[in-house]
Amino acid sequence: MTDSKIFAGQLAIVTGASRGIGAATAEALAGAGAHVILVARGASALEEVEERIHAAGGSATIAPLDLTDGESIGKLAGAIAERWDKLDILVLNAAMLGSLTPVQDIDPKEYSRLLSLNLLANQALIAAFDPLLRNADTANVVVLTSSVGSTPRAFWGAYGSSKAALENLLGTYADETAYTNRLKVHIVDPGATRTRMRALAFPGEDPDELKPPETVAAAIVERLHSDSPTGAPIRVEA
């Protein structure tokens, strides 16, 4: 972890924090001094991330929950508001890939689950934590997207459409909050990265040829303390 505690005294929430880019980002933020709330479904995997953060001298709390459960996000927001009066960083990373299939063959039930996690849960998180974000002197919302959100690709219609809608939603939120000059939205395309989702999508690919999640995490941390405009998209290259 970094010696520079640029986020000392700040509170961060990272969804999908049990592995991959989410875990790496949580560890990077903790290394930069933030107290990180780790959100994902699997408690045991979250505990492993929490242990690594603590072992490196950082601070974290796990919050195992299913983001598609209609009441879970509100309960999380209520619990955090009882302990903290502001939220400085919200990283919206949790997502599912779903099946790669032609548009006419998309399974309605799976598509509904995918949209619930990739899109609706993120809107619910913004709604629940907007008051705490506005209480911060400066607040940052990071959303992870994909190139298929802006450039359609055969068989990626379900996942790509969820990311396209998510980008539009967060771009709108950026426009709506720009007047505050205290809340910034960052739309991050991590590019080809060595993650479980990438392996599922490209099973024949050599993972050793891809950049690790830590590269994306470092780019996110750098972005958060840069003088970048709200709503501006970035792509993380190798």
Buried (B, 14 or more C-beta within 10 A) or exposed (E): BBEEBEBEEBBBBBBBBBBBBBBBBBBBBBBBBBBBBBBBBEBEBBBBBBEBBEEEEBEBBBBBBBBBEEEBBEEBBEEBBEEBEBBBBBBBBBBBBBBBBEEEEBEEEBBEBBBBBBBBBBBBBBEBBBEBBBBBEBBBBBBBBBBBBBEEEEBBBBBBBBBBBBBEBBBEBBEEBBEEEBBBBBBBBBBBBBBEBBEEBEEEEEEEEBBBBBBBBBBBBEBBEEEBEBBEBBEBEE
